[in-house]
């Protein structure tokens, strides 16, 4: 269950055609773009990948395409679901297809108790023995914050090897880092907090920005990890306008607009997501210049 998650991971978008089908050709182009930019880990089928709008029958082709284009990088598949049984099935399938690990978001809508969360991750681990799991804490989407005491219970599961921390709370991130058990990994889940999170103990970033500017994002993470504060700060400040623009509307709405500007896929989302407003497009375009 060893998986080196340090450095830059990119939560990949899922391009769609004008008719709303998965655009595997554009997805492969995106993966090659990100790999060429120096990404360390690829993460398809997360929230950035609009996984909740995909049919089960569409998932396999995306996973296989990502593995094909990965050039040996680890592929960690988003397999989270608010139904434990469904999350377990998707995690097992990702393992069968060759995934290096699974990113498992906190069950959304249900709002389970800590005992329920522990049981949720245990059931998923049992379905995919030996597969490393990354717990994904994003209370802005799930309505449930995995606090450090609850996370401490999840760490008791040997397959839970890392946490993607997207609480947006630097004090909480620092406490997770302070209490991090040996052999576990803390990852920032927010581009705009990556440098700060690494400063308090994170080992890397799961990035949205990396879809667009993978090389610059990888350089920022690398500078922060080697302790080059001046270079990390310079890159953070350079990239901050685009970081902000990519979250003017719900992710991945602005991201799809940015990728279209780069010639990677169409600016198409699945309902209930709709394309970015004109104002957001303008901000994204300005930040890309």
N, C-alpha and C positions, 0 to 999 in steps of 0.2 A: 504493500500500500504506500510505497514511496512515490511522491510526485512533487517535483520542484516547481513551485508556483511563484517564485520570486521574479521581479521585473514586471514587464508589461503584458497583460492579457487584454484582449479586445472582445467585447460583447458585440458580436456581429449582427448587422441588420439582415433582414430577409427581403430581397428585392421581389417585386411582383410585376407581372406584365400588365399592359393596359386593360386586359380582360380579367385581371384579378388572380391569375394563376401564379404559382411560385416560378420565378425566373431563375432557373438553375444556371444558365449561362452567365447572367449578371452576378449571381452569387459567387460562382467560381472566380470571376474577375475581381470581385471584392476581396476574396480570400487571398488571391495572388498579390493584390495591391498591399494588403496588410502584412503578409509574410515578407514581401520585399522591403517593407519599412522597418523590419527588425522586431516584430512581435515575438514574445516568448511562448504565449499560450493563446489558443483560439477557443472562443466560447460561442457556439451557435445555439439558437433556440432558447435564448433568455428573454427578458422583457424587451430589450432592444430589438430582438428578432421577432417580435410580435407573436411569440409562441402560443399565447392563449387563443389566438385566432386561427391557428393552423389545425388542419385535420390530422388525425393519427396517421392516415395513409400518406401524408406529405412529409412526415418527419424523417423517415428512413433515407430518402433521397438527399435531403439536406445534410444529414450526418455523413453519408457516404461521400458526397461531393466535398465536404470540408476535409475529411480524411484524405481524399485523393489529392487535394491541393495544399495540404499542410506542410509539405517538405520536411516531415519528421517532427514538427512541433506537436506538443500535447494538445489533444482536442478534448475539452471538457464540455459536456453537453448539458444544457438546461433541461432538467427533468422534473421541475417543481409542479405541483398541482395541489389544490385544496382538498382533494380526495386522496387519502393515503394509498389506497389500493391502486389508483391510476398512476400516482407518482412512482410506486414500486414497479409497475409494469413498464413504464417508460424508462426507468433507470436500468432495469434488467435488459431491455432491448438495446439501449445505448451501449451497455457492456458487451453484448453479443456482437454488435457491429464493430467494436474495436476502440471505443472511447477510452481515454486515459482516466477519466473521472466524470463526476456529475455535479452540477450546480443546482442545489435544491433550495428553492425559496421557501420562506415561512408560509405555511398554509394561509391563504387570504380568505377573507369573509367569515370563515368559521370562528376565528379568535379562540384557538385552543388554549387550555391551561398549560403551565409548564410540564405537568405530567403527560399531557397530550402531545406536546412537542417532542418530548423524549421518546415516547412510543412511536411517533411518526417517523423519526429518523431511524429508530431501531428496526422498524418494519421495512424501510427502504434498504437499509444495510443488509438485512436478511435476504432480500430478494436479489441482491447483486453482491454476493460475498467477495470481499477483497477489493472492491472498487472504492477508491478514495472519493469522499463526499465533501463538498464545500457548502456549508450552511450560508444562506443568503438572507441577511437582515435588512429589509427595506420597508420600515414602518409607514412611509408615505404612501406605499401601494398596498400594504397588507393590513394596515390598521392594528398591527401588533408589533411592539418593540421587543426584540430579544435582548434583555438586559444582561450585564456581565454575570450575575448570579445564575441566571437561566443558562447562559452559554457555558458556564462551568459544568453544568450537568450534561450538556451535549458533548463536551470534550471527553467525557467518560466512555463514549462510544469510539472505539479505535479507528473506525472508518471515517469519522468526521475529522478531517485533517486540517481544515481551514475555515475561515469565515470571511465572507465578503461583507464589509461593514458599510452600509449606506444609510445610517441613521442621520447623517449630517451633523452629528453632535461630537465635536472634537474631544470634549471631556470624556464622553463614553468611550470613544476610540482609544484614548490614552489609558483608560482603566482596563480595557480589553488587553491592550499591549502589556500593561503592568502585570496582569495576572495570567498571561499566556503560558500554557504548559509547554514544556520542552517537546519539540517535534511538531507543534501546531503552528499554523501560519495565519497571520492577519493581513488582509488585503483591503485597501481603500476601494470603495465602490463609487466614489465621486471624483471626477477629474479635478474640480476646483479645490479639493481638500487633499489631493495626493501628496504634495510636497509636505504639508503640515502633518499628515498621517504618518508618512515615512519618518519624519523628524521625531515622532513620539513612539515609533516602534513597528510600523507596518513594513511588510517586505515587498510590497508591490501594489499595482493598480489594476483594477478591472475597468476598462475605459470605453466610453462612447466616442470621445474625440478621436481615438486611435483608428476608427473607421475612415476618417477623413485625412488626418495628418499622422500616420503611424510613426514615421521616422522622428518627427519633432517630439511626439509624445513619449516615444521610447527613450530619446535623449534626455528629456526632463526627468523621467523616472530613474534612469541610470545615474544622472548627476546627483539626485537626491540620495540614492542608495550609497554612493561612494563618498557622501559627505561634502560635496562641492556646493556649498550653500549659494554662492554667488551665481553659478551657472544654472542651478535649479531655479533660483528666483528669477533670473533673466528669462528663462524659457517659460516659466509659469506666467509671468507678466505679458510676454509676447503672445501666449496662447489664450489668455484669459478672455479677451473679447469673443473668440469663437466658442470657448467653453460656455460662456453666458448665453450666446446666441442659440446654441444647440438645446437650451432648456427654456427658451421663451415660451414654448408650448410643450405639451407632454411628449416626452421621448417615445418613439423616434420620429415625430412629425418634422421638426427642423432638420434632423439628420438625413431624412429621405430627400429633402430639398437640396442639402449640401452635396449628397452623393450624385444627384442628377446634374448638378453644376460641374461635377468632376467627370461626368460621362459614365457613371457606374449605375446602371439601372434607371428605371422610371420613378417619378415622384408619385408613387401609388402606395396607398395604405389600405388595410382592410377595416371596414366598419367594425366598431364605432369610431375609429380614427379617420380623420379627413386630412387632406393636404394643408400645408402651412398657409397662413394668411400672407397677403402681399407685404405687410410690414415686417413680418418675420423673415420672409425671403430676402428683403432688402438688407436687414441686419446680418443675415448669414452671408450674403454676397459681399458686403463690406468687410466682414471679418476674414473672409477668405482671400481678400486682395493683399 
